Amino acid sequence: MHVLQAAEVSVDWVFAYGSLIWDPEIDYSRSELGRLHGYHRAFCVRSSHYRGTPEQPGIVLGLDRGGSCTGMAYQLTAAHRARSIAKLFAREMPSATARVYLPRIVRVHLQSGLSVRALTFVADPSTGAYAKLSDGEIVARMARCCGIRGPNVDYLFNTVRALERHGVHDRMLARLELLAQHHQLLPAAGSRD
């Protein structure tokens, strides 16, 4: 199977569904809510670097097949498009041997009524990083895992807050947040929002 490379990407938009919403790290000129059909947001990717370790992998969001997902669409700044795409590939696909995502060009329907082609990263179910866990297993993993970008549970709270700021309520994330709060998990002091 051919895996899309950064140099092959010729779109001007990026679709964000998780940490890219609250920490995009790219140059963009416009952002707008958008809906992607055919994939849903799920905690289905083990993280052994950003939110966990190889010995104790955390769990992060991926786009999994089926359903739909509301997220943010970012229109890349023309002058920095290639650099932003390269930065996204370095962040989401740091190693060809430890791939967890597949870059895809997808159709995103913007809140304004426009339909755009956008780069996004979907979970790769053929890798060992793909995980189907129960809500309890997800929260238990979040409670104990931490990586170079901080505690795993902060990833959940930051994503919920970022979506709320845009008027988006995600039932799955809300359910996990309630379960995390029930287990008295709180975001770390000074966590990025």
C-alpha positions as CSV (number, residue, x, y, z in Angstrom):
1,M,0.0,0.0,0.0
2,H,1.3,3.4,-1.0
3,V,1.4,5.9,2.0
4,L,1.0,9.5,1.0
5,Q,4.1,11.6,1.6
6,A,4.3,15.3,2.6
7,A,5.7,16.3,-0.8
8,E,2.6,14.7,-2.5
9,V,0.1,16.8,-0.6
10,S,-1.4,19.6,-2.8
11,V,-4.4,20.7,-0.7
12,D,-4.7,24.0,1.2
13,W,-6.8,22.7,4.1
14,V,-6.1,20.5,7.2
15,F,-8.9,18.8,9.2
16,A,-8.2,18.6,13.0
17,Y,-10.2,16.4,15.3
18,G,-8.0,16.1,18.5
19,S,-4.9,17.9,19.7
20,L,-4.5,19.8,16.4
21,I,-7.6,21.8,17.5
22,W,-6.0,23.2,20.6
23,D,-2.4,23.0,19.5
24,P,-2.2,23.2,15.7
25,E,1.5,24.3,15.4
26,I,0.8,25.3,11.8
27,D,0.5,28.6,10.0
28,Y,-3.1,29.1,8.9
29,S,-5.1,32.1,7.5
30,R,-8.6,30.8,8.4
31,S,-10.3,28.3,10.6
32,E,-13.8,27.0,10.5
33,L,-15.9,24.2,12.0
34,G,-16.3,21.3,9.5
35,R,-17.8,17.9,9.4
36,L,-16.1,14.8,7.9
37,H,-18.3,11.9,6.9
38,G,-17.0,8.3,6.9
39,Y,-14.9,8.5,10.1
40,H,-15.6,9.2,13.7
41,R,-13.3,10.5,16.5
42,A,-12.1,7.6,18.8
43,F,-9.5,7.0,21.5
44,C,-8.0,4.2,19.4
45,V,-4.3,5.0,19.0
46,R,-1.6,4.0,21.6
47,S,0.8,6.8,22.3
48,S,4.3,5.7,23.4
49,H,5.9,9.1,22.9
50,Y,3.6,12.1,23.3
51,R,1.2,10.8,26.0
52,G,2.9,7.7,27.3
53,T,6.1,5.6,27.1
54,P,7.0,2.4,25.3
55,E,6.6,0.6,28.7
56,Q,3.3,2.3,29.5
57,P,1.6,3.6,26.3
58,G,-1.1,6.2,26.7
59,I,-4.1,6.5,24.4
60,V,-4.9,9.3,22.0
61,L,-7.5,10.2,19.4
62,G,-7.6,8.8,15.8
63,L,-10.2,8.9,13.1
64,D,-11.7,5.4,13.0
65,R,-14.0,4.1,10.1
66,G,-17.7,4.9,10.2
67,G,-19.9,7.7,11.3
68,S,-18.9,11.3,11.1
69,C,-16.8,13.8,13.0
70,T,-17.0,17.6,13.7
71,G,-13.7,19.3,14.0
72,M,-11.7,22.3,12.8
73,A,-10.7,22.9,9.3
74,Y,-7.6,25.1,8.9
75,Q,-6.8,26.9,5.6
76,L,-3.0,26.9,5.4
77,T,-1.2,30.2,4.8
78,A,-0.1,30.0,1.2
79,A,3.4,31.2,1.8
80,H,4.0,28.5,4.5
81,R,1.8,25.7,3.2
82,A,4.7,23.3,2.4
83,R,6.4,24.0,5.7
84,S,3.2,23.5,7.6
85,I,2.5,20.2,5.9
86,A,6.0,19.0,6.5
87,K,5.6,19.9,10.2
88,L,2.3,18.0,10.4
89,F,3.9,14.9,8.9
90,A,6.8,15.1,11.3
91,R,4.3,15.4,14.2
92,E,1.8,12.8,13.2
93,M,4.1,10.4,11.3
94,P,7.6,10.7,13.0
95,S,8.8,7.3,11.9
96,A,7.9,5.1,8.9
97,T,8.7,2.0,11.0
98,A,6.4,3.1,13.9
99,R,3.5,4.5,11.9
100,V,0.2,4.9,13.7
101,Y,-1.7,7.1,11.3
102,L,-2.4,7.2,7.5
103,P,-2.4,10.6,5.9
104,R,-5.6,11.0,3.8
105,I,-7.1,13.7,1.6
106,V,-10.8,13.9,2.6
107,R,-13.8,16.0,1.8
108,V,-14.8,18.3,4.7
109,H,-18.1,20.2,4.7
110,L,-17.6,23.6,6.4
111,Q,-20.1,25.3,8.6
112,S,-20.3,28.1,6.0
113,G,-21.6,25.7,3.4
114,L,-18.3,25.2,1.4
115,S,-16.9,21.8,0.8
116,V,-13.1,21.5,0.8
117,R,-10.5,18.9,0.3
118,A,-8.3,18.6,3.4
119,L,-5.4,16.6,4.7
120,T,-6.1,14.6,7.8
121,F,-4.6,11.6,9.6
122,V,-6.7,8.5,10.2
123,A,-5.9,5.6,12.6
124,D,-4.1,2.7,10.8
125,P,-5.8,-0.5,12.1
126,S,-3.1,-2.6,10.6
127,T,-0.5,-1.4,13.2
128,G,0.1,-2.5,16.7
129,A,-0.7,1.0,17.9
130,Y,-4.3,0.6,17.0
131,A,-6.4,-0.2,20.1
132,K,-10.1,-0.9,20.7
133,L,-10.6,-0.3,24.5
134,S,-13.6,0.1,26.7
135,D,-14.3,3.5,28.4
136,G,-13.0,2.1,31.6
137,E,-9.8,0.9,30.0
138,I,-9.3,4.3,28.3
139,V,-9.7,6.2,31.5
140,A,-7.5,3.8,33.5
141,R,-4.7,4.3,30.9
142,M,-5.2,8.1,31.1
143,A,-4.9,8.0,34.8
144,R,-1.4,6.4,34.8
145,C,0.2,7.5,31.5
146,C,2.4,10.5,30.8
147,G,4.7,11.4,27.9
148,I,6.8,14.2,26.6
149,R,3.7,16.4,26.0
150,G,2.3,15.7,29.5
151,P,-0.2,13.6,31.3
152,N,-2.5,11.6,29.1
153,V,-5.6,12.8,30.9
154,D,-4.8,16.4,29.9
155,Y,-5.2,15.4,26.2
156,L,-8.9,14.5,27.0
157,F,-9.6,17.6,29.0
158,N,-7.9,19.9,26.5
159,T,-9.8,18.4,23.6
160,V,-13.2,18.7,25.4
161,R,-12.5,22.4,26.3
162,A,-11.3,23.3,22.8
163,L,-14.4,21.8,21.2
164,E,-16.7,23.5,23.7
165,R,-15.2,26.9,22.8
166,H,-16.4,26.2,19.3
167,G,-19.9,25.1,20.4
168,V,-19.2,21.4,19.8
169,H,-20.5,18.7,22.3
170,D,-19.0,15.3,21.6
171,R,-21.0,12.6,23.5
172,M,-18.1,10.1,23.6
173,L,-15.7,12.7,25.0
174,A,-18.2,14.0,27.5
175,R,-18.8,10.4,28.7
176,L,-15.1,9.9,29.2
177,E,-14.7,13.2,30.9
178,L,-17.4,12.3,33.4
179,L,-15.8,8.9,34.1
180,A,-12.4,10.6,34.6
181,Q,-13.9,13.1,37.0
182,H,-15.6,10.3,38.8
183,H,-12.2,8.8,39.3
184,Q,-11.0,12.2,40.5
185,L,-8.7,12.8,37.6
186,L,-8.1,16.4,37.0
187,P,-6.0,18.3,34.4
188,A,-2.4,19.0,35.5
189,A,-1.8,22.4,36.9
190,G,-0.6,24.7,34.1
191,S,-1.6,22.2,31.4
192,R,-1.8,23.7,27.9
193,D,-5.3,24.6,26.9
